[in-house]
Amino acid sequence: MARFLLIHGSNHGAWCWRDVLPRLHTAGHQAEAIDLPGAGDDPTPPETVTLDDYRDAVLARLDQPTILVGHSLGGITITAAGAAAPDRIAALVFVAAWAPRAGEAARDLRARYGCRTLMAAIRRSDDRKTSSFADEALGPAFYHDCPPETVDLARAHLTPQPMAPGAAPAAALPAQIPRHYVLCSEDRIIPAAAQADMTRDWPPDHVHPMACGHSPFFADPGKLAEILIQIAETT
């Protein structure tokens, strides 16, 4: 039995993992999803949140070796946690996520890979401390291959995204932490070519393809859970 901690990406919350968690539980694993500071039901003012806050929220849930799963910007978060407490990490799994090398921030990766659809969808607050997604971009950019009700679900739960975590440089990950990547070939937010480039020197069997867009937890939660279970069995 493995323990999973599922970490959401920008503007999302624990709610986005609702269809994956029961599948992991049915397979006999411990699994939990959390709201990062300022996200979901967490009351922290988002304009005050930093990457250190994200890291510390994750570390507070690690009382045994855990497989950390990070989606999108969650890749930055799990990298920070892995660098800070490698002895508490069984593996890191990046799901259509930023996988930074030491010193890279999410904004650096966005600039490197273009990510035109993502950049066009972002609406920054007047004080430049948070951002939101344009409503008209939700369906075509983030959930184009998800069940029809997904956009309404997201619209009801998305929250402003702190800008500071995406500007913080990543720490170096210890080499002994196993890393896996779920590469989503139809992703319109972090293009598949960018995902492939970030993992170009990873072991081929640690890159797991999915034929879906940026939100595999809604588009194909069964397949995503299957991949996570396979990773647990080989970790």
C-alpha positions as CSV (number, residue, x, y, z in Angstrom):
1,M,0.0,0.0,0.0
2,A,1.3,3.4,-1.0
3,R,0.4,6.9,0.3
4,F,-0.4,9.6,-2.2
5,L,-0.7,13.3,-1.7
6,L,-2.3,15.1,-4.7
7,I,-1.4,18.7,-5.3
8,H,-3.4,21.0,-7.6
9,G,-2.2,23.6,-10.0
10,S,-3.0,27.2,-10.7
11,N,-6.4,28.5,-9.5
12,H,-7.6,25.0,-8.7
13,G,-8.0,23.1,-5.4
14,A,-8.4,19.7,-3.9
15,W,-11.8,19.5,-5.7
16,C,-10.1,18.7,-9.1
17,W,-9.0,15.3,-7.9
18,R,-12.5,14.1,-6.9
19,D,-12.6,11.4,-9.6
20,V,-9.1,10.1,-9.0
21,L,-9.1,9.7,-5.2
22,P,-11.8,7.0,-5.0
23,R,-10.0,4.9,-7.6
24,L,-6.8,5.0,-5.6
25,H,-8.7,4.1,-2.4
26,T,-10.4,1.2,-4.2
27,A,-7.0,-0.1,-5.2
28,G,-6.0,-0.2,-1.5
29,H,-3.9,3.0,-1.3
30,Q,-4.0,5.9,1.0
31,A,-4.7,9.1,-0.9
32,E,-5.4,12.7,0.0
33,A,-5.8,15.9,-1.9
34,I,-5.3,19.3,-0.2
35,D,-6.1,22.9,-0.8
36,L,-2.9,24.9,-0.9
37,P,-2.8,28.2,0.9
38,G,-5.2,30.7,-0.7
39,A,-6.9,28.0,-2.8
40,G,-10.1,26.1,-2.6
41,D,-11.6,26.5,0.9
42,D,-8.3,27.7,2.5
43,P,-8.8,31.2,3.9
44,T,-5.3,32.5,3.4
45,P,-5.4,35.8,1.4
46,P,-4.0,34.7,-2.0
47,E,-2.1,38.0,-2.5
48,T,0.1,37.1,0.5
49,V,1.0,33.5,-0.6
50,T,4.6,32.4,-1.6
51,L,6.1,29.2,-2.8
52,D,7.5,28.7,0.7
53,D,3.9,28.7,1.9
54,Y,3.0,26.0,-0.6
55,R,6.0,23.9,0.3
56,D,5.3,24.1,4.0
57,A,1.7,23.2,3.5
58,V,2.8,20.0,1.7
59,L,5.5,19.2,4.2
60,A,2.9,19.4,7.1
61,R,1.1,16.5,5.5
62,L,4.1,14.2,5.1
63,D,4.4,11.9,8.1
64,Q,5.6,8.9,6.1
65,P,7.2,8.3,2.7
66,T,4.7,9.6,0.2
67,I,4.2,9.8,-3.5
68,L,3.6,13.5,-4.3
69,V,1.6,14.1,-7.4
70,G,1.6,17.7,-8.8
71,H,-0.5,19.0,-11.7
72,S,0.6,22.0,-13.8
73,L,2.0,24.6,-11.4
74,G,1.8,21.8,-8.8
75,G,5.1,20.6,-10.4
76,I,6.8,23.6,-8.9
77,T,5.2,22.9,-5.5
78,I,6.3,19.2,-5.3
79,T,9.8,20.1,-6.5
80,A,10.1,22.5,-3.6
81,A,8.8,19.9,-1.1
82,G,11.1,17.2,-2.5
83,A,14.1,19.4,-2.3
84,A,13.3,20.3,1.3
85,A,12.5,16.8,2.7
86,P,13.7,14.1,0.3
87,D,13.6,11.5,3.1
88,R,9.8,11.9,3.2
89,I,9.3,11.5,-0.6
90,A,8.8,8.0,-2.1
91,A,8.4,9.5,-5.6
92,L,7.4,12.7,-7.5
93,V,4.8,12.5,-10.2
94,F,4.4,15.5,-12.5
95,V,1.0,15.5,-14.3
96,A,1.0,17.9,-17.3
97,A,3.2,20.0,-15.0
98,W,6.2,22.3,-14.9
99,A,9.2,20.2,-14.1
100,P,11.9,22.8,-13.3
101,R,15.6,22.4,-13.1
102,A,17.4,24.2,-10.3
103,G,17.0,28.0,-10.6
104,E,14.1,27.9,-13.0
105,A,10.8,29.4,-12.2
106,A,7.4,28.7,-13.7
107,R,7.4,32.1,-15.4
108,D,10.8,31.2,-17.0
109,L,9.4,28.0,-18.4
110,R,6.3,29.8,-19.7
111,A,8.5,32.2,-21.5
112,R,10.8,29.5,-23.0
113,Y,8.0,27.4,-24.4
114,G,5.7,30.2,-25.5
115,C,2.5,28.8,-24.1
116,R,0.4,31.3,-26.1
117,T,-3.0,29.8,-25.1
118,L,-2.1,29.9,-21.4
119,M,-0.9,33.5,-21.6
120,A,-4.0,34.6,-23.5
121,A,-6.2,33.1,-20.8
122,I,-4.5,34.8,-17.8
123,R,-6.1,38.0,-16.4
124,R,-3.9,39.7,-13.8
125,S,-5.3,41.7,-10.9
126,D,-4.7,45.4,-10.8
127,D,-2.1,45.0,-8.1
128,R,-0.4,42.2,-10.1
129,K,-0.4,40.0,-7.0
130,T,-3.0,37.4,-8.3
131,S,-4.4,36.2,-11.6
132,S,-7.5,34.5,-12.8
133,F,-8.5,32.7,-16.0
134,A,-10.7,34.3,-18.6
135,D,-14.1,32.7,-18.4
136,E,-14.3,32.2,-22.2
137,A,-11.0,30.3,-22.1
138,L,-12.1,27.6,-19.7
139,G,-13.8,25.3,-22.1
140,P,-11.6,25.5,-25.2
141,A,-8.2,25.8,-23.3
142,F,-8.5,23.8,-20.1
143,Y,-11.4,21.3,-20.4
144,H,-12.0,20.8,-24.1
145,D,-12.0,17.0,-23.8
146,C,-13.7,16.7,-20.4
147,P,-17.4,15.9,-19.6
148,P,-19.7,18.8,-20.4
149,E,-20.4,19.7,-16.8
150,T,-16.7,20.3,-16.1
151,V,-16.7,24.0,-17.0
152,D,-19.6,24.7,-14.6
153,L,-17.8,22.8,-11.9
154,A,-14.6,24.7,-12.5
155,R,-16.4,28.1,-12.7
156,A,-17.9,27.5,-9.3
157,H,-14.6,26.5,-7.6
158,L,-11.7,28.3,-9.3
159,T,-10.0,30.9,-7.1
160,P,-7.5,33.7,-7.7
161,Q,-3.9,32.4,-8.2
162,P,-1.1,34.0,-6.2
163,M,1.6,35.3,-8.6
164,A,4.6,34.9,-6.2
165,P,4.9,31.0,-6.4
166,G,5.3,31.1,-10.2
167,A,8.2,33.6,-9.9
168,A,10.2,31.7,-7.3
169,P,13.3,29.8,-8.6
170,A,13.3,26.1,-8.0
171,A,15.7,24.3,-5.6
172,A,17.7,21.4,-6.8
173,L,16.1,17.9,-6.4
174,P,18.3,15.2,-4.9
175,A,19.1,12.6,-7.5
176,Q,17.8,9.7,-5.4
177,I,14.1,10.8,-5.6
178,P,12.3,8.9,-8.4
179,R,10.6,11.2,-10.8
180,H,7.7,10.3,-13.2
181,Y,5.9,12.4,-15.7
182,V,2.4,12.0,-17.1
183,L,2.7,13.6,-20.6
184,C,-0.7,14.8,-22.0
185,S,-0.4,14.8,-25.8
186,E,-3.4,17.1,-26.4
187,D,-2.5,19.7,-23.8
188,R,-3.3,23.3,-24.9
189,I,-1.8,24.9,-21.8
190,I,1.6,23.3,-21.4
191,P,2.2,22.0,-25.0
192,A,3.2,18.4,-25.4
193,A,6.5,19.5,-27.0
194,A,7.3,21.4,-23.8
195,Q,6.5,18.4,-21.7
196,A,8.7,16.2,-23.8
197,D,11.6,18.7,-23.7
198,M,11.4,19.0,-19.9
199,T,11.7,15.2,-19.6
200,R,14.1,14.7,-22.5
201,D,16.8,13.1,-20.2
202,W,14.4,11.1,-18.0
203,P,14.3,7.3,-18.2
204,P,11.8,6.5,-20.9
205,D,9.7,4.2,-18.7
206,H,9.2,7.1,-16.3
207,V,7.3,9.2,-18.9
208,H,3.7,8.0,-19.1
209,P,1.7,9.2,-22.1
210,M,-2.0,10.1,-22.0
211,A,-4.0,11.1,-25.1
212,C,-5.8,14.0,-23.4
213,G,-5.6,17.7,-22.7
214,H,-4.5,19.6,-19.6
215,S,-7.0,18.2,-17.2
216,P,-6.6,14.4,-17.2
217,F,-8.3,14.1,-13.8
218,F,-11.5,15.0,-15.5
219,A,-10.9,13.8,-19.1
220,D,-9.8,10.3,-18.1
221,P,-9.5,9.8,-14.3
222,G,-9.5,6.0,-14.7
223,K,-6.4,6.0,-16.9
224,L,-4.6,8.6,-14.7
225,A,-5.3,6.5,-11.6
226,E,-4.1,3.4,-13.4
227,I,-0.8,5.1,-14.1
228,L,-0.4,6.3,-10.5
229,I,-1.1,2.8,-9.3
230,Q,1.5,1.4,-11.6
231,I,4.0,3.9,-10.3
232,A,3.2,2.9,-6.8
233,E,3.8,-0.8,-7.6
234,T,7.3,0.0,-9.0
235,T,8.4,2.5,-6.4
